[in-house]
Amino acid sequence: MKKRYFWFSAAGLIIIIIAAGMLYAAHYASAVSQTQTHTAPGIAKVTGTPVPLTGTSTFQIVSSQTTAAYSVYENLIFQNKPNNDAIGTTHSVTGSFHIRTGASPFVAAMTIQVDLRTLQTDSSRRDNFVRQNTLQTDTYPYATFVSVSTQGLPSSYSDGQTVHFQLTGNLTMHGKTNKEVFDVQGKVVGNTVTGTATSTIYMTDFGIQPPNLANIAIAQNKVVITLTFTAAKA
């Protein structure tokens, strides 16, 4: 009798633990969903007279020395990782831009393309899910950024000087285009440009639903994207 009671008690405890876990998962999923709402900014329109590219130098991205990355908070409930950073990276980055140094420096005509099919994290299972169900890379294989304007450049620029400025442009991904602003830090040394560009985007702005696998693996809507780049004079 005592043995039977023990097994009934153990089974009851397991059911309670599972129920509590499911309630917590549902509560967390509900809490996350309340933070998912974001209004897409829409397309950034070009205003004013385009800056002429005369007197500029063209630089091309060196893919082998350039990394595009994303970072998103996720909650892996049954792995006891409530604030895990999922970080995906790729070197499959191409593009070019124009720079003028000296007096009245500027950066213009930037086009950067990232092959989303090649993004990798520390989990192949996550990567496959993101490619197939989130980014749908069979249909939308690339993310493309085209610059529109810059803000915060200095009045003059000398070789080797590190500058910090904002670069506004249009990011196209998953069939939708939105205005995004990148915080850029970089420098020109001879025939090479190096730097980083960072922005925060929201999946839902691009018609992408943040991953949620049965309320036990949940990603936030907000994503930090970073480009660590090297470009060489063409």
C-alpha positions in Angstrom: 0.0 0.0 0.0 2.8 2.4 0.9 4.6 1.6 -2.3 1.5 2.3 -4.4 1.0 5.6 -2.5 4.7 6.5 -3.2 4.2 6.0 -6.9 0.9 8.0 -6.9 2.7 10.8 -5.0 5.7 10.8 -7.4 3.4 10.8 -10.4 1.4 13.7 -8.9 4.6 15.7 -8.3 5.7 15.2 -11.8 2.4 16.3 -13.2 2.5 19.4 -11.0 6.1 20.2 -12.1 5.1 19.8 -15.8 2.0 21.9 -15.3 4.0 24.6 -13.5 6.5 24.6 -16.4 3.8 24.9 -19.0 2.2 27.8 -17.1 5.5 29.6 -16.8 6.2 29.1 -20.5 2.8 30.4 -21.4 3.2 33.4 -19.0 6.7 34.2 -20.5 5.4 33.8 -24.0 2.6 36.3 -23.2 5.0 38.7 -21.6 7.3 38.6 -24.6 4.5 39.0 -27.1 3.6 42.3 -25.4 7.0 43.7 -26.3 6.9 42.5 -29.9 4.8 45.4 -31.3 6.8 47.9 -33.4 5.8 50.3 -36.1 7.8 49.9 -39.3 9.4 53.2 -40.3 8.9 52.7 -44.0 11.2 53.7 -46.9 13.7 56.6 -46.5 13.2 59.0 -49.4 16.1 60.8 -51.0 15.7 64.6 -50.5 17.7 67.5 -51.9 20.3 67.4 -54.6 22.4 64.3 -54.8 26.1 64.9 -53.9 28.2 64.5 -57.0 30.7 61.6 -56.8 33.5 63.5 -58.5 36.7 63.5 -56.5 35.7 60.4 -54.6 37.4 57.1 -54.2 35.5 53.8 -54.7 36.1 51.1 -52.0 34.9 47.5 -52.3 34.2 45.2 -49.4 36.8 42.5 -48.7 34.5 39.6 -47.9 37.2 37.4 -46.2 37.9 40.3 -43.7 34.3 41.3 -43.2 31.7 39.8 -40.8 27.9 40.5 -40.7 26.3 39.4 -37.5 23.0 39.4 -35.7 22.3 39.1 -32.0 18.9 38.4 -30.5 17.7 37.6 -26.9 16.0 34.2 -26.6 14.5 32.3 -23.8 15.3 28.5 -23.8 13.1 27.6 -20.9 13.8 23.9 -20.6 17.5 24.5 -21.0 17.4 27.0 -18.1 18.7 29.8 -20.4 16.2 32.7 -19.8 18.4 35.4 -21.4 20.5 33.6 -24.0 22.1 35.6 -26.8 21.7 33.9 -30.1 24.5 35.2 -32.3 24.7 34.4 -36.0 27.6 35.4 -38.3 28.7 35.2 -42.0 31.5 36.4 -44.2 29.3 36.3 -47.3 29.1 40.1 -47.6 29.6 42.1 -50.8 29.3 45.7 -51.7 31.0 49.0 -52.4 30.8 52.7 -51.4 32.4 56.1 -52.3 34.4 58.2 -49.9 35.8 61.7 -50.2 38.4 62.7 -47.6 40.0 66.1 -46.9 37.7 69.1 -46.7 34.0 68.4 -46.5 34.3 64.6 -46.4 31.4 62.3 -47.2 30.4 58.7 -47.7 27.9 58.0 -50.4 26.5 55.4 -52.9 26.9 52.6 -50.4 25.3 49.2 -51.3 25.9 46.2 -49.1 24.5 42.7 -49.6 24.5 39.9 -47.1 23.8 36.3 -48.0 21.4 35.2 -45.2 21.6 31.5 -46.3 25.1 31.4 -44.8 24.4 32.7 -41.3 25.6 30.3 -38.6 25.2 30.2 -34.8 26.4 27.6 -32.3 23.4 25.4 -33.2 22.7 23.9 -36.6 19.2 23.1 -35.4 18.5 26.8 -34.7 20.1 27.7 -38.1 17.9 25.4 -40.0 14.8 26.6 -38.2 15.7 30.3 -38.9 16.5 29.7 -42.5 13.3 27.7 -43.2 10.7 29.2 -40.9 11.9 32.7 -40.0 14.0 34.3 -42.8 12.6 31.9 -45.4 15.9 32.1 -47.3 14.8 29.9 -50.1 12.5 32.7 -51.2 14.4 35.7 -49.7 18.2 34.8 -49.7 19.6 38.3 -49.3 19.5 41.4 -47.2 20.5 44.6 -49.0 21.3 48.0 -47.6 21.5 51.1 -49.8 22.6 54.4 -48.2 20.6 57.6 -48.4 22.5 60.2 -46.2 25.0 60.6 -43.4 24.9 62.7 -40.3 27.7 63.7 -37.9 30.8 63.6 -40.2 33.6 66.1 -39.3 34.2 69.2 -41.4 37.6 67.8 -42.5 39.3 64.4 -42.5 42.9 63.3 -42.3 44.3 59.8 -43.1 44.1 57.5 -40.2 41.6 59.6 -38.2 38.8 57.6 -36.6 35.3 59.1 -37.1 32.0 58.3 -35.6 28.8 59.2 -37.6 25.3 57.9 -38.5 24.5 56.4 -41.8 20.8 56.4 -42.9 19.6 54.1 -45.7 17.1 51.5 -46.8 17.3 47.9 -45.7 15.5 45.4 -47.8 14.9 41.9 -46.3 12.2 39.3 -46.6 10.5 41.3 -49.4 10.1 44.5 -47.4 12.1 47.7 -47.3 12.5 50.0 -44.3 14.6 53.0 -43.3 17.4 52.0 -40.8 20.1 54.1 -39.2 23.5 52.6 -38.6 26.0 53.9 -36.0 29.3 53.8 -37.8 32.9 54.0 -36.5 35.7 53.7 -38.9 38.9 55.1 -40.5 40.7 55.3 -43.8 44.4 54.3 -43.8 45.9 54.6 -47.3 43.9 52.3 -49.6 42.0 50.5 -46.8 38.9 51.4 -44.8 38.0 49.5 -41.6 35.2 49.9 -39.1 32.0 48.7 -37.6 28.4 49.6 -38.3 25.6 48.7 -35.8 21.8 49.1 -35.9 18.8 47.8 -34.1 16.0 46.4 -36.2 12.7 44.7 -35.5 11.7 41.4 -37.2 8.0 42.4 -37.6 9.0 45.5 -39.6 10.0 43.1 -42.3 7.0 40.7 -42.0 9.1 38.2 -40.0 7.5 36.6 -37.0 9.9 36.1 -34.0 10.6 32.4 -33.5 8.5 30.7 -30.9 8.8 27.0 -30.7 5.9 25.7 -28.5 6.5 28.5 -25.9 9.8 26.8 -24.9 12.2 28.5 -27.2 11.2 32.2 -27.7 13.1 35.0 -29.4 12.5 38.7 -29.0 11.4 40.9 -31.8 14.4 43.3 -31.4 17.6 42.3 -33.2 21.0 44.0 -33.1 22.9 43.7 -36.4 26.6 44.5 -36.8 28.9 44.8 -39.8 32.6 44.6 -39.0 34.1 45.5 -42.3 37.3 46.0 -44.3 37.1 47.6 -47.7 39.9 48.1 -50.3 40.3 50.9 -52.8 39.1 49.7 -56.2 
